[in-house]
Amino acid sequence: ADGDYVAATRNDDSIEIFHSSNLTSLHGSISVDVGGGDQVNAIEFSPDSSTVAAAIGRSGNSGTNGEVTVIDVQMGTELYAVNPNGEDRFYDLAHSPDGQDIAMAGNAEIYIVNTTSQATTWTFTSPPAAVNAVAWSPDGNYISMCGGWEGSSASFDMYHYVSGSWSLVWQKTTTTSCASTDFSSDSSQVIAGMYWYG
């Protein structure tokens, strides 16, 4: 991203995009409301800052199914919304470094969706519970996944893209929920943040 803008979620099912230099709003509040019982869980700019995507999910166990909504930054309007497989909630998202795809963290799945065709190009079904966070490595070859609590443990997983397909290369079992993940700028290291209930 070019650093010209910052985006924030609001508790009224909207987002707002600001100039980072003076925090003036580009368009005011932009609704991403999809119905009852929904909330914006995450937002992220595309690598060229032309769009911002919002991961929307249910606020509980009932309500409207979530989606990932993509907004044109300059116009402040929705370009498209996707919901692979009729997923009920999305917790996080991550753009590929070239901006051609978005990894979407769902409830026990990760979806890769092409930003031009909006077609789902890959589905990871190995996460057994909520996918709290995803990160795409700067070199484009890895996706890390932070898993939610599975009843007796959780996991931190790494997927690798080789010869046209994604595969799980390692999984670390954790004693609590994994909440956040990110890569170093050279893609050589990955980090995960955990949280405990207290």
Contacts in CASP RR format, 6 or more apart in sequence:
PFRMAT RR
TARGET T0000
AUTHOR 0000-0000-0000
METHOD contacts of the structure
MODEL  1
ADGDYVAATRNDDSIEIFHSSNLTSLHGSISVDVGGGDQVNAIEFSPDSS
TVAAAIGRSGNSGTNGEVTVIDVQMGTELYAVNPNGEDRFYDLAHSPDGQ
DIAMAGNAEIYIVNTTSQATTWTFTSPPAAVNAVAWSPDGNYISMCGGWE
GSSASFDMYHYVSGSWSLVWQKTTTTSCASTDFSSDSSQVIAGMYWYG
1 45 0 8 1.000
1 46 0 8 1.000
1 47 0 8 1.000
1 48 0 8 1.000
1 49 0 8 1.000
2 48 0 8 1.000
2 49 0 8 1.000
3 20 0 8 1.000
3 49 0 8 1.000
4 19 0 8 1.000
4 20 0 8 1.000
4 21 0 8 1.000
4 49 0 8 1.000
5 17 0 8 1.000
5 18 0 8 1.000
5 19 0 8 1.000
5 20 0 8 1.000
5 26 0 8 1.000
5 45 0 8 1.000
5 49 0 8 1.000
5 52 0 8 1.000
5 73 0 8 1.000
6 17 0 8 1.000
6 18 0 8 1.000
6 20 0 8 1.000
6 23 0 8 1.000
7 15 0 8 1.000
7 16 0 8 1.000
7 17 0 8 1.000
7 18 0 8 1.000
7 43 0 8 1.000
7 45 0 8 1.000
7 52 0 8 1.000
8 15 0 8 1.000
8 16 0 8 1.000
8 18 0 8 1.000
8 43 0 8 1.000
9 15 0 8 1.000
9 40 0 8 1.000
9 41 0 8 1.000
9 42 0 8 1.000
9 43 0 8 1.000
9 54 0 8 1.000
10 16 0 8 1.000
10 29 0 8 1.000
10 40 0 8 1.000
11 39 0 8 1.000
12 29 0 8 1.000
13 31 0 8 1.000
13 32 0 8 1.000
13 33 0 8 1.000
13 34 0 8 1.000
13 35 0 8 1.000
13 38 0 8 1.000
13 39 0 8 1.000
13 40 0 8 1.000
13 56 0 8 1.000
14 29 0 8 1.000
14 30 0 8 1.000
14 31 0 8 1.000
14 32 0 8 1.000
14 33 0 8 1.000
14 40 0 8 1.000
15 29 0 8 1.000
15 30 0 8 1.000
15 32 0 8 1.000
15 40 0 8 1.000
15 43 0 8 1.000
15 52 0 8 1.000
15 54 0 8 1.000
15 71 0 8 1.000
16 25 0 8 1.000
16 27 0 8 1.000
16 28 0 8 1.000
16 29 0 8 1.000
16 30 0 8 1.000
17 25 0 8 1.000
17 26 0 8 1.000
17 27 0 8 1.000
17 28 0 8 1.000
17 30 0 8 1.000
17 52 0 8 1.000
17 71 0 8 1.000
17 73 0 8 1.000
17 76 0 8 1.000
18 24 0 8 1.000
18 25 0 8 1.000
18 26 0 8 1.000
19 26 0 8 1.000
26 73 0 8 1.000
26 74 0 8 1.000
26 76 0 8 1.000
27 76 0 8 1.000
30 71 0 8 1.000
30 76 0 8 1.000
32 40 0 8 1.000
32 54 0 8 1.000
32 56 0 8 1.000
32 69 0 8 1.000
32 71 0 8 1.000
32 78 0 8 1.000
34 56 0 8 1.000
34 57 0 8 1.000
34 64 0 8 1.000
34 65 0 8 1.000
34 66 0 8 1.000
34 67 0 8 1.000
34 69 0 8 1.000
34 81 0 8 1.000
35 63 0 8 1.000
35 64 0 8 1.000
36 63 0 8 1.000
36 64 0 8 1.000
37 58 0 8 1.000
37 59 0 8 1.000
37 60 0 8 1.000
37 62 0 8 1.000
37 63 0 8 1.000
37 64 0 8 1.000
38 56 0 8 1.000
38 57 0 8 1.000
38 58 0 8 1.000
38 59 0 8 1.000
38 63 0 8 1.000
38 64 0 8 1.000
38 66 0 8 1.000
39 56 0 8 1.000
39 57 0 8 1.000
39 58 0 8 1.000
39 59 0 8 1.000
40 54 0 8 1.000
40 55 0 8 1.000
40 56 0 8 1.000
40 57 0 8 1.000
41 55 0 8 1.000
41 56 0 8 1.000
41 57 0 8 1.000
41 89 0 8 1.000
41 90 0 8 1.000
41 91 0 8 1.000
41 92 0 8 1.000
42 54 0 8 1.000
42 55 0 8 1.000
42 90 0 8 1.000
42 91 0 8 1.000
42 92 0 8 1.000
42 93 0 8 1.000
43 52 0 8 1.000
43 53 0 8 1.000
43 54 0 8 1.000
43 55 0 8 1.000
44 52 0 8 1.000
44 53 0 8 1.000
44 93 0 8 1.000
44 94 0 8 1.000
44 95 0 8 1.000
45 51 0 8 1.000
45 52 0 8 1.000
45 73 0 8 1.000
45 95 0 8 1.000
46 52 0 8 1.000
46 53 0 8 1.000
46 95 0 8 1.000
46 99 0 8 1.000
46 115 0 8 1.000
47 95 0 8 1.000
47 97 0 8 1.000
47 98 0 8 1.000
47 99 0 8 1.000
48 99 0 8 1.000
49 73 0 8 1.000
50 72 0 8 1.000
50 73 0 8 1.000
50 74 0 8 1.000
51 70 0 8 1.000
51 71 0 8 1.000
51 72 0 8 1.000
51 73 0 8 1.000
51 79 0 8 1.000
51 115 0 8 1.000
52 70 0 8 1.000
52 71 0 8 1.000
52 73 0 8 1.000
53 68 0 8 1.000
53 69 0 8 1.000
53 70 0 8 1.000
53 71 0 8 1.000
53 93 0 8 1.000
53 95 0 8 1.000
53 102 0 8 1.000
54 68 0 8 1.000
54 69 0 8 1.000
54 70 0 8 1.000
54 71 0 8 1.000
55 68 0 8 1.000
55 90 0 8 1.000
55 91 0 8 1.000
55 92 0 8 1.000
55 93 0 8 1.000
55 104 0 8 1.000
55 105 0 8 1.000
56 66 0 8 1.000
56 67 0 8 1.000
56 68 0 8 1.000
56 69 0 8 1.000
56 89 0 8 1.000
56 90 0 8 1.000
57 65 0 8 1.000
57 66 0 8 1.000
57 67 0 8 1.000
57 88 0 8 1.000
57 89 0 8 1.000
57 90 0 8 1.000
57 91 0 8 1.000
58 64 0 8 1.000
58 65 0 8 1.000
58 66 0 8 1.000
58 88 0 8 1.000
58 89 0 8 1.000
65 83 0 8 1.000
65 86 0 8 1.000
65 87 0 8 1.000
65 88 0 8 1.000
65 89 0 8 1.000
66 83 0 8 1.000
66 87 0 8 1.000
66 88 0 8 1.000
66 89 0 8 1.000
66 90 0 8 1.000
67 81 0 8 1.000
67 82 0 8 1.000
67 83 0 8 1.000
67 87 0 8 1.000
67 90 0 8 1.000
68 81 0 8 1.000
68 82 0 8 1.000
68 83 0 8 1.000
68 90 0 8 1.000
68 93 0 8 1.000
68 102 0 8 1.000
68 104 0 8 1.000
68 113 0 8 1.000
69 78 0 8 1.000
69 80 0 8 1.000
69 81 0 8 1.000
70 78 0 8 1.000
70 79 0 8 1.000
70 80 0 8 1.000
70 81 0 8 1.000
70 82 0 8 1.000
70 102 0 8 1.000
70 115 0 8 1.000
71 77 0 8 1.000
71 78 0 8 1.000
71 79 0 8 1.000
72 78 0 8 1.000
72 79 0 8 1.000
80 118 0 8 1.000
82 104 0 8 1.000
82 113 0 8 1.000
82 118 0 8 1.000
82 120 0 8 1.000
84 104 0 8 1.000
84 109 0 8 1.000
84 111 0 8 1.000
84 113 0 8 1.000
84 120 0 8 1.000
84 123 0 8 1.000
85 109 0 8 1.000
85 111 0 8 1.000
85 120 0 8 1.000
85 123 0 8 1.000
87 104 0 8 1.000
87 106 0 8 1.000
87 107 0 8 1.000
87 109 0 8 1.000
87 111 0 8 1.000
88 107 0 8 1.000
89 106 0 8 1.000
89 107 0 8 1.000
89 130 0 8 1.000
90 104 0 8 1.000
90 105 0 8 1.000
90 106 0 8 1.000
91 105 0 8 1.000
91 106 0 8 1.000
91 107 0 8 1.000
91 130 0 8 1.000
91 131 0 8 1.000
91 132 0 8 1.000
91 133 0 8 1.000
92 104 0 8 1.000
92 105 0 8 1.000
92 131 0 8 1.000
92 132 0 8 1.000
92 133 0 8 1.000
92 134 0 8 1.000
93 102 0 8 1.000
93 103 0 8 1.000
93 104 0 8 1.000
93 105 0 8 1.000
93 134 0 8 1.000
94 102 0 8 1.000
94 103 0 8 1.000
94 134 0 8 1.000
94 135 0 8 1.000
94 136 0 8 1.000
94 143 0 8 1.000
95 101 0 8 1.000
95 102 0 8 1.000
95 103 0 8 1.000
95 115 0 8 1.000
95 136 0 8 1.000
96 102 0 8 1.000
96 103 0 8 1.000
96 136 0 8 1.000
96 140 0 8 1.000
97 136 0 8 1.000
97 137 0 8 1.000
97 138 0 8 1.000
97 139 0 8 1.000
97 140 0 8 1.000
98 140 0 8 1.000
99 115 0 8 1.000
100 114 0 8 1.000
100 115 0 8 1.000
100 116 0 8 1.000
101 112 0 8 1.000
101 113 0 8 1.000
101 114 0 8 1.000
101 115 0 8 1.000
101 121 0 8 1.000
102 112 0 8 1.000
102 113 0 8 1.000
102 115 0 8 1.000
103 110 0 8 1.000
103 111 0 8 1.000
103 112 0 8 1.000
103 134 0 8 1.000
103 136 0 8 1.000
103 143 0 8 1.000
104 110 0 8 1.000
104 111 0 8 1.000
104 112 0 8 1.000
104 113 0 8 1.000
104 134 0 8 1.000
105 131 0 8 1.000
105 132 0 8 1.000
105 133 0 8 1.000
105 134 0 8 1.000
105 145 0 8 1.000
106 130 0 8 1.000
106 131 0 8 1.000
107 129 0 8 1.000
107 130 0 8 1.000
107 131 0 8 1.000
108 125 0 8 1.000
108 127 0 8 1.000
108 128 0 8 1.000
108 129 0 8 1.000
108 130 0 8 1.000
108 131 0 8 1.000
109 123 0 8 1.000
109 124 0 8 1.000
109 125 0 8 1.000
109 127 0 8 1.000
109 131 0 8 1.000
110 123 0 8 1.000
110 124 0 8 1.000
110 127 0 8 1.000
110 131 0 8 1.000
110 134 0 8 1.000
110 143 0 8 1.000
110 145 0 8 1.000
110 159 0 8 1.000
111 120 0 8 1.000
111 122 0 8 1.000
111 123 0 8 1.000
111 124 0 8 1.000
112 120 0 8 1.000
112 121 0 8 1.000
112 122 0 8 1.000
112 123 0 8 1.000
112 166 0 8 1.000
113 119 0 8 1.000
113 120 0 8 1.000
113 121 0 8 1.000
114 121 0 8 1.000
122 165 0 8 1.000
122 166 0 8 1.000
124 145 0 8 1.000
124 159 0 8 1.000
124 166 0 8 1.000
124 168 0 8 1.000
126 157 0 8 1.000
126 168 0 8 1.000
127 145 0 8 1.000
127 147 0 8 1.000
127 155 0 8 1.000
127 157 0 8 1.000
128 150 0 8 1.000
128 155 0 8 1.000
129 147 0 8 1.000
129 148 0 8 1.000
129 149 0 8 1.000
129 150 0 8 1.000
129 151 0 8 1.000
129 154 0 8 1.000
130 147 0 8 1.000
130 148 0 8 1.000
131 145 0 8 1.000
131 146 0 8 1.000
131 147 0 8 1.000
131 148 0 8 1.000
132 146 0 8 1.000
132 147 0 8 1.000
132 148 0 8 1.000
132 177 0 8 1.000
132 178 0 8 1.000
132 179 0 8 1.000
132 180 0 8 1.000
133 145 0 8 1.000
133 146 0 8 1.000
133 147 0 8 1.000
133 178 0 8 1.000
133 179 0 8 1.000
133 180 0 8 1.000
133 181 0 8 1.000
134 143 0 8 1.000
134 144 0 8 1.000
134 145 0 8 1.000
134 146 0 8 1.000
134 181 0 8 1.000
135 143 0 8 1.000
135 144 0 8 1.000
135 181 0 8 1.000
135 182 0 8 1.000
135 183 0 8 1.000
135 190 0 8 1.000
136 142 0 8 1.000
136 143 0 8 1.000
136 183 0 8 1.000
137 143 0 8 1.000
137 144 0 8 1.000
137 183 0 8 1.000
137 187 0 8 1.000
137 190 0 8 1.000
138 183 0 8 1.000
138 185 0 8 1.000
138 186 0 8 1.000
138 187 0 8 1.000
139 186 0 8 1.000
139 187 0 8 1.000
140 161 0 8 1.000
140 187 0 8 1.000
141 160 0 8 1.000
141 161 0 8 1.000
141 162 0 8 1.000
141 187 0 8 1.000
142 158 0 8 1.000
142 159 0 8 1.000
142 160 0 8 1.000
142 161 0 8 1.000
142 183 0 8 1.000
142 187 0 8 1.000
142 190 0 8 1.000
143 158 0 8 1.000
143 159 0 8 1.000
143 161 0 8 1.000
143 166 0 8 1.000
144 156 0 8 1.000
144 157 0 8 1.000
144 158 0 8 1.000
144 159 0 8 1.000
144 181 0 8 1.000
144 182 0 8 1.000
144 183 0 8 1.000
144 190 0 8 1.000
144 192 0 8 1.000
145 155 0 8 1.000
145 156 0 8 1.000
145 157 0 8 1.000
145 158 0 8 1.000
145 159 0 8 1.000
145 181 0 8 1.000
146 156 0 8 1.000
146 177 0 8 1.000
146 178 0 8 1.000
146 179 0 8 1.000
146 180 0 8 1.000
146 181 0 8 1.000
146 192 0 8 1.000
146 193 0 8 1.000
147 154 0 8 1.000
147 155 0 8 1.000
147 156 0 8 1.000
147 157 0 8 1.000
147 177 0 8 1.000
147 178 0 8 1.000
148 154 0 8 1.000
148 177 0 8 1.000
148 178 0 8 1.000
149 176 0 8 1.000
149 177 0 8 1.000
153 173 0 8 1.000
153 174 0 8 1.000
153 175 0 8 1.000
154 173 0 8 1.000
154 174 0 8 1.000
154 175 0 8 1.000
154 176 0 8 1.000
154 177 0 8 1.000
154 178 0 8 1.000
155 171 0 8 1.000
155 172 0 8 1.000
155 173 0 8 1.000
155 174 0 8 1.000
155 178 0 8 1.000
156 171 0 8 1.000
156 172 0 8 1.000
156 174 0 8 1.000
156 178 0 8 1.000
156 181 0 8 1.000
156 192 0 8 1.000
157 168 0 8 1.000
157 170 0 8 1.000
157 171 0 8 1.000
157 172 0 8 1.000
158 168 0 8 1.000
158 169 0 8 1.000
158 170 0 8 1.000
158 171 0 8 1.000
158 190 0 8 1.000
159 166 0 8 1.000
159 167 0 8 1.000
159 168 0 8 1.000
159 169 0 8 1.000
160 166 0 8 1.000
160 167 0 8 1.000
160 169 0 8 1.000
174 192 0 8 1.000
174 194 0 8 1.000
176 194 0 8 1.000
176 195 0 8 1.000
176 196 0 8 1.000
176 197 0 8 1.000
177 194 0 8 1.000
177 195 0 8 1.000
178 192 0 8 1.000
178 193 0 8 1.000
178 194 0 8 1.000
179 193 0 8 1.000
179 194 0 8 1.000
179 195 0 8 1.000
180 192 0 8 1.000
180 193 0 8 1.000
181 190 0 8 1.000
181 191 0 8 1.000
181 192 0 8 1.000
181 193 0 8 1.000
182 190 0 8 1.000
182 191 0 8 1.000
183 189 0 8 1.000
183 190 0 8 1.000
183 191 0 8 1.000
184 190 0 8 1.000
184 191 0 8 1.000
END
